[in-house]
Amino acid sequence: MNSNTFMQVSKSELLNIQMIKKVEPSFSGNLIAVMSNGQKVNISRRFVSILKERLGI
């Protein structure tokens, strides 16, 4: 797996960050990533800052 394309977003999930359509706020500092296929994925607080950096937001 290419580490520039995939990243861990919770204890049990990896995401292809190129497939993220949008990111929405959630409870307690978590985020919800809406994927290009419509699936919603919870982003743990622990990984929020890393994801924002990778996405440039």
PyMOL CGO cylinders between C-alpha atoms (Angstrom):
from pymol import cmd
from pymol.cgo import CYLINDER

trace = [
    CYLINDER, 0.00, 0.00, 0.00, 1.16, 3.49, -0.81, 0.3, 1, 1, 1, 1, 1, 1,
    CYLINDER, 1.16, 3.49, -0.81, 1.48, 5.50, 2.41, 0.3, 1, 1, 1, 1, 1, 1,
    CYLINDER, 1.48, 5.50, 2.41, 0.63, 8.69, 0.50, 0.3, 1, 1, 1, 1, 1, 1,
    CYLINDER, 0.63, 8.69, 0.50, -2.75, 7.30, -0.53, 0.3, 1, 1, 1, 1, 1, 1,
    CYLINDER, -2.75, 7.30, -0.53, -3.87, 5.34, 2.54, 0.3, 1, 1, 1, 1, 1, 1,
    CYLINDER, -3.87, 5.34, 2.54, -3.88, 6.38, 6.17, 0.3, 1, 1, 1, 1, 1, 1,
    CYLINDER, -3.88, 6.38, 6.17, -5.17, 5.02, 9.44, 0.3, 1, 1, 1, 1, 1, 1,
    CYLINDER, -5.17, 5.02, 9.44, -8.19, 6.99, 10.71, 0.3, 1, 1, 1, 1, 1, 1,
    CYLINDER, -8.19, 6.99, 10.71, -9.18, 4.86, 13.72, 0.3, 1, 1, 1, 1, 1, 1,
    CYLINDER, -9.18, 4.86, 13.72, -8.01, 1.76, 15.55, 0.3, 1, 1, 1, 1, 1, 1,
    CYLINDER, -8.01, 1.76, 15.55, -9.65, -0.48, 12.97, 0.3, 1, 1, 1, 1, 1, 1,
    CYLINDER, -9.65, -0.48, 12.97, -9.90, 1.52, 9.72, 0.3, 1, 1, 1, 1, 1, 1,
    CYLINDER, -9.90, 1.52, 9.72, -7.65, 2.63, 6.88, 0.3, 1, 1, 1, 1, 1, 1,
    CYLINDER, -7.65, 2.63, 6.88, -8.87, 5.09, 4.26, 0.3, 1, 1, 1, 1, 1, 1,
    CYLINDER, -8.87, 5.09, 4.26, -7.88, 5.90, 0.72, 0.3, 1, 1, 1, 1, 1, 1,
    CYLINDER, -7.88, 5.90, 0.72, -7.69, 9.66, 1.21, 0.3, 1, 1, 1, 1, 1, 1,
    CYLINDER, -7.69, 9.66, 1.21, -8.00, 10.26, -2.52, 0.3, 1, 1, 1, 1, 1, 1,
    CYLINDER, -8.00, 10.26, -2.52, -11.57, 8.94, -2.33, 0.3, 1, 1, 1, 1, 1, 1,
    CYLINDER, -11.57, 8.94, -2.33, -12.75, 11.45, 0.31, 0.3, 1, 1, 1, 1, 1, 1,
    CYLINDER, -12.75, 11.45, 0.31, -15.46, 13.68, -1.14, 0.3, 1, 1, 1, 1, 1, 1,
    CYLINDER, -15.46, 13.68, -1.14, -15.92, 15.90, 1.94, 0.3, 1, 1, 1, 1, 1, 1,
    CYLINDER, -15.92, 15.90, 1.94, -15.21, 16.06, 5.66, 0.3, 1, 1, 1, 1, 1, 1,
    CYLINDER, -15.21, 16.06, 5.66, -17.85, 17.03, 8.23, 0.3, 1, 1, 1, 1, 1, 1,
    CYLINDER, -17.85, 17.03, 8.23, -17.53, 17.80, 11.95, 0.3, 1, 1, 1, 1, 1, 1,
    CYLINDER, -17.53, 17.80, 11.95, -18.86, 15.25, 14.41, 0.3, 1, 1, 1, 1, 1, 1,
    CYLINDER, -18.86, 15.25, 14.41, -19.16, 14.92, 18.19, 0.3, 1, 1, 1, 1, 1, 1,
    CYLINDER, -19.16, 14.92, 18.19, -16.27, 15.32, 20.63, 0.3, 1, 1, 1, 1, 1, 1,
    CYLINDER, -16.27, 15.32, 20.63, -13.76, 16.55, 18.05, 0.3, 1, 1, 1, 1, 1, 1,
    CYLINDER, -13.76, 16.55, 18.05, -14.19, 13.61, 15.70, 0.3, 1, 1, 1, 1, 1, 1,
    CYLINDER, -14.19, 13.61, 15.70, -14.81, 14.05, 11.98, 0.3, 1, 1, 1, 1, 1, 1,
    CYLINDER, -14.81, 14.05, 11.98, -16.92, 12.19, 9.45, 0.3, 1, 1, 1, 1, 1, 1,
    CYLINDER, -16.92, 12.19, 9.45, -15.39, 11.56, 6.03, 0.3, 1, 1, 1, 1, 1, 1,
    CYLINDER, -15.39, 11.56, 6.03, -17.91, 11.20, 3.24, 0.3, 1, 1, 1, 1, 1, 1,
    CYLINDER, -17.91, 11.20, 3.24, -16.41, 8.97, 0.59, 0.3, 1, 1, 1, 1, 1, 1,
    CYLINDER, -16.41, 8.97, 0.59, -16.98, 9.20, -3.16, 0.3, 1, 1, 1, 1, 1, 1,
    CYLINDER, -16.98, 9.20, -3.16, -19.31, 6.17, -2.96, 0.3, 1, 1, 1, 1, 1, 1,
    CYLINDER, -19.31, 6.17, -2.96, -21.44, 7.89, -0.27, 0.3, 1, 1, 1, 1, 1, 1,
    CYLINDER, -21.44, 7.89, -0.27, -20.17, 5.82, 2.65, 0.3, 1, 1, 1, 1, 1, 1,
    CYLINDER, -20.17, 5.82, 2.65, -19.54, 7.77, 5.87, 0.3, 1, 1, 1, 1, 1, 1,
    CYLINDER, -19.54, 7.77, 5.87, -16.45, 6.91, 7.90, 0.3, 1, 1, 1, 1, 1, 1,
    CYLINDER, -16.45, 6.91, 7.90, -15.72, 8.11, 11.44, 0.3, 1, 1, 1, 1, 1, 1,
    CYLINDER, -15.72, 8.11, 11.44, -12.32, 9.77, 11.91, 0.3, 1, 1, 1, 1, 1, 1,
    CYLINDER, -12.32, 9.77, 11.91, -11.05, 9.35, 15.45, 0.3, 1, 1, 1, 1, 1, 1,
    CYLINDER, -11.05, 9.35, 15.45, -9.87, 12.49, 17.32, 0.3, 1, 1, 1, 1, 1, 1,
    CYLINDER, -9.87, 12.49, 17.32, -6.45, 10.93, 17.49, 0.3, 1, 1, 1, 1, 1, 1,
    CYLINDER, -6.45, 10.93, 17.49, -6.11, 11.10, 13.67, 0.3, 1, 1, 1, 1, 1, 1,
    CYLINDER, -6.11, 11.10, 13.67, -7.97, 14.36, 12.91, 0.3, 1, 1, 1, 1, 1, 1,
    CYLINDER, -7.97, 14.36, 12.91, -4.91, 16.63, 12.89, 0.3, 1, 1, 1, 1, 1, 1,
    CYLINDER, -4.91, 16.63, 12.89, -2.95, 14.19, 10.70, 0.3, 1, 1, 1, 1, 1, 1,
    CYLINDER, -2.95, 14.19, 10.70, -5.81, 13.94, 8.21, 0.3, 1, 1, 1, 1, 1, 1,
    CYLINDER, -5.81, 13.94, 8.21, -6.23, 17.72, 8.05, 0.3, 1, 1, 1, 1, 1, 1,
    CYLINDER, -6.23, 17.72, 8.05, -2.52, 18.10, 7.38, 0.3, 1, 1, 1, 1, 1, 1,
    CYLINDER, -2.52, 18.10, 7.38, -2.59, 15.45, 4.64, 0.3, 1, 1, 1, 1, 1, 1,
    CYLINDER, -2.59, 15.45, 4.64, -5.63, 17.09, 3.00, 0.3, 1, 1, 1, 1, 1, 1,
    CYLINDER, -5.63, 17.09, 3.00, -4.25, 20.61, 3.42, 0.3, 1, 1, 1, 1, 1, 1,
    CYLINDER, -4.25, 20.61, 3.42, -7.21, 21.89, 5.43, 0.3, 1, 1, 1, 1, 1, 1,
]
cmd.load_cgo(trace, "trace")
